[in-house]
Amino acid sequence: MPHPIICFGQQPCGFFPKRFLYAKIITARRLQAEIGGEIVFFFHDSDHDPRETLTVLTERHSGREHALNLQFANKIQKQFSPSYAKRVVSDWQVKMTRQLPNYVHSDFAKIFAAIESTNIADFCLQMYQRMSLLDAIRVERSSDPEFRKRAGRVDDYFVDVTWRGETVRARCRDQKLLLHKGGDKFIELPWGEFDRTQISPTRDTRLRWMQSVICCTHYVHGAGERQYLTEAEAPEIKYVPRAEISEADKAYIGK
């Protein structure tokens, strides 16, 4: 049997991670305790959907839930920039730091206040690391140019290009670069040359693109992933469902 490589993947999923990510982590650790090997976090920071970083916290005294998000620098970044290119607005961090004691333990509020990052992907990743969730876990990022160079070719992908002074993630389709505005509306960008360091996969090609580099033996997946994972594309992987967890879409804050 090959050396076990236990992988789980996730976009930045809140400035405090969603509980379903925590469930993936503990599932991977339990599996590692059984079979050994190493754990790899495929951090898909090329994703651009601003809804992914929505963070649901519960007010400690009233029990009311609040859906909070990072503040985006402008509309182009919010809609079209990949997470690694969405800039952190410093005023947002200052204001959120004042609010956090209403929602989380003071230790986590201090961690949040101490994060220094210029982009949303780094901000989220540093939070997860400083919360000790990723101790002894190797992180591979989909935005990493070296990762992209090593990845196999796929026929359905996005391309990171510059538009109106911002890095945006455009869908490549029929020799066109397209930004999806919603429904059947798209913005077509000028076509230009690009290389593999600008390419990231779509949802349907992400598994084989990731696997071409990580070569995992086990993959811990969530309930949503199960609906689109095509196992036949990577039959060498053993697919493991994450542990069940209550309030999966709420933020994990240490309990």
C-alpha positions in Angstrom: 0.0 0.0 0.0 1.4 3.5 -0.9 2.2 6.0 1.9 -1.2 7.4 2.9 -1.9 10.9 1.9 -5.1 12.1 3.4 -6.5 15.2 1.7 -9.4 17.6 2.2 -10.2 20.7 0.2 -12.0 23.9 0.9 -12.2 27.5 -0.2 -11.6 30.3 2.4 -14.9 29.8 4.3 -15.1 32.7 6.7 -12.8 34.7 8.9 -13.7 32.0 11.5 -14.0 28.7 9.6 -17.3 27.1 9.1 -18.0 24.1 11.3 -18.1 21.8 8.3 -14.4 22.6 7.7 -13.7 21.7 11.3 -15.5 18.4 10.7 -13.3 17.6 7.7 -10.2 18.3 9.8 -11.2 16.0 12.7 -12.2 13.3 10.2 -8.8 13.5 8.5 -7.0 13.4 11.9 -9.0 10.3 13.0 -8.2 8.6 9.8 -4.5 9.4 10.2 -4.6 7.9 13.7 -5.9 4.7 12.1 -3.7 4.4 9.0 -0.8 6.8 9.5 0.5 9.0 6.7 0.2 12.8 6.3 -2.7 15.2 5.9 -2.8 17.8 3.2 -5.2 20.8 3.1 -6.0 21.8 -0.5 -6.8 25.5 0.1 -8.7 26.6 -3.0 -8.0 30.3 -2.6 -8.5 30.8 -6.4 -12.3 30.7 -5.8 -14.0 34.1 -6.2 -17.5 33.7 -4.7 -17.9 36.3 -1.9 -20.6 34.2 -0.3 -18.0 31.6 0.7 -16.5 33.9 3.4 -19.9 34.7 5.0 -19.4 34.0 8.8 -22.4 33.3 11.0 -21.7 34.1 14.6 -24.1 34.0 17.6 -24.3 36.8 20.1 -23.2 35.5 23.4 -25.8 37.3 25.6 -28.9 37.4 23.4 -28.4 34.2 21.3 -29.1 36.2 18.1 -27.3 35.1 15.0 -25.5 37.5 12.7 -24.2 36.8 9.2 -21.0 38.8 8.9 -18.5 39.1 6.0 -15.2 40.6 5.2 -15.4 44.1 3.7 -14.4 44.1 0.0 -12.4 47.0 -1.4 -14.7 47.5 -4.4 -17.4 45.9 -6.4 -15.0 44.4 -9.0 -13.1 42.6 -6.3 -16.2 41.4 -4.5 -17.8 39.9 -7.7 -14.9 38.8 -9.8 -11.5 38.7 -8.0 -10.1 35.4 -6.6 -9.8 35.3 -2.8 -6.0 35.7 -2.9 -6.5 39.0 -4.8 -9.4 40.4 -2.7 -7.7 43.0 -0.4 -8.4 43.3 3.3 -9.8 46.7 4.3 -8.0 47.7 7.4 -10.9 49.7 8.8 -13.1 46.6 8.6 -10.6 44.7 10.8 -10.5 47.5 13.4 -14.3 47.7 13.6 -14.8 43.9 13.7 -12.2 43.6 16.5 -14.4 45.9 18.7 -17.4 43.7 18.0 -15.9 40.3 18.4 -16.0 40.1 22.2 -19.8 40.0 21.8 -19.5 36.7 19.9 -16.3 34.8 20.8 -13.8 34.1 23.6 -11.3 36.9 24.2 -8.4 34.6 23.0 -9.9 34.3 19.6 -10.7 38.1 19.5 -7.0 38.7 20.2 -5.9 36.3 17.4 -8.2 38.1 15.0 -6.8 41.6 16.0 -3.2 40.4 15.5 -3.7 39.1 11.9 -1.6 41.1 9.4 -2.6 40.3 5.9 -3.1 42.2 2.6 -5.6 39.7 1.1 -8.7 37.7 2.3 -7.2 34.3 1.5 -4.1 34.9 3.7 -6.3 36.4 6.4 -8.5 33.4 6.6 -5.7 30.9 6.4 -3.7 32.7 9.2 -6.8 32.6 11.4 -7.2 28.9 10.9 -3.5 28.3 11.6 -3.4 30.5 14.7 -6.5 28.7 16.1 -4.3 25.6 15.9 -6.6 23.8 13.5 -3.9 23.1 10.9 -1.1 22.0 13.2 1.1 19.4 11.4 -1.1 19.7 8.2 0.6 20.6 4.9 -1.2 23.3 3.0 -1.3 23.4 -0.8 -2.8 26.5 -2.4 -4.5 26.6 -5.8 -3.2 30.1 -6.3 0.4 29.0 -6.0 2.2 29.5 -9.4 4.4 26.4 -8.8 1.3 24.3 -8.0 -0.3 25.5 -11.2 2.8 24.7 -13.2 2.8 21.1 -11.9 -0.9 20.5 -12.4 -2.3 18.5 -15.3 -4.2 20.2 -18.1 -7.9 20.4 -17.9 -10.4 21.4 -20.6 -12.6 23.6 -18.4 -11.0 26.3 -16.4 -10.8 29.9 -15.3 -8.0 32.4 -16.1 -6.7 35.1 -13.8 -6.3 38.3 -15.9 -6.2 42.0 -15.2 -9.3 44.1 -15.8 -9.8 47.7 -14.8 -6.8 47.5 -12.5 -7.9 44.4 -10.7 -7.1 40.7 -10.9 -10.3 38.9 -12.0 -11.1 35.2 -12.5 -12.6 34.8 -16.0 -14.2 31.6 -17.4 -12.5 30.5 -20.5 -15.1 29.2 -23.0 -15.1 29.0 -26.8 -12.0 31.1 -27.1 -13.7 33.8 -24.9 -12.9 35.1 -21.4 -16.1 35.7 -19.6 -17.1 37.3 -16.2 -20.5 36.0 -15.0 -22.8 38.8 -13.9 -25.7 36.5 -12.9 -28.4 34.7 -14.9 -27.5 34.7 -18.5 -25.5 37.9 -18.4 -21.7 38.0 -19.0 -18.9 40.5 -19.5 -16.6 39.5 -22.3 -13.0 40.5 -21.7 -10.4 41.1 -24.5 -8.7 37.8 -25.4 -5.0 37.6 -24.7 -2.2 35.2 -24.2 -1.9 33.4 -20.9 0.0 30.6 -19.3 -0.5 27.8 -16.8 0.3 30.0 -13.8 -2.9 31.9 -14.5 -5.2 28.9 -14.8 -7.4 27.4 -12.0 -10.0 24.7 -12.4 -13.8 24.8 -12.4 -15.9 22.9 -9.9 -16.1 19.9 -12.2 -12.4 19.7 -13.1 -11.0 20.6 -9.7 -10.6 17.0 -8.4 -8.4 15.7 -11.2 -6.5 19.0 -11.3 -5.8 18.8 -7.6 -5.0 15.1 -7.7 -2.5 15.5 -10.5 -0.2 17.3 -7.9 -1.2 16.0 -4.5 -1.7 12.3 -5.5 -3.7 11.6 -2.4 -4.8 8.1 -1.3 -7.8 9.3 0.7 -10.1 12.3 0.2 -12.4 13.6 3.0 -15.4 15.2 1.3 -18.4 17.2 2.5 -22.1 16.6 1.7 -22.1 19.2 -1.1 -19.0 17.9 -2.7 -20.5 14.4 -3.0 -23.0 15.8 -5.5 -20.4 16.7 -8.1 -17.4 14.5 -7.4 -16.8 12.2 -10.3 -15.0 9.3 -8.6 -14.3 7.6 -11.8 -11.9 10.4 -12.7 -9.7 9.3 -9.8 -10.5 5.7 -9.0 -7.2 5.3 -7.0 -8.7 7.5 -4.2 -10.7 6.2 -1.3 -13.5 8.7 -0.7 -14.3 9.3 3.0 -17.4 11.4 4.1 -16.6 14.0 6.8 -18.0 13.5 10.2 -21.5 14.7 10.9 -21.6 18.0 12.8 -24.4 20.2 14.1 -24.9 23.7 12.7 -22.5 23.0 9.9 -22.8 26.4 8.2 -22.1 28.4 11.4 -18.6 29.5 12.4 -16.4 27.2 14.5 -15.3 29.2 17.6 -13.8 26.4 19.7 -16.9 24.5 20.7 
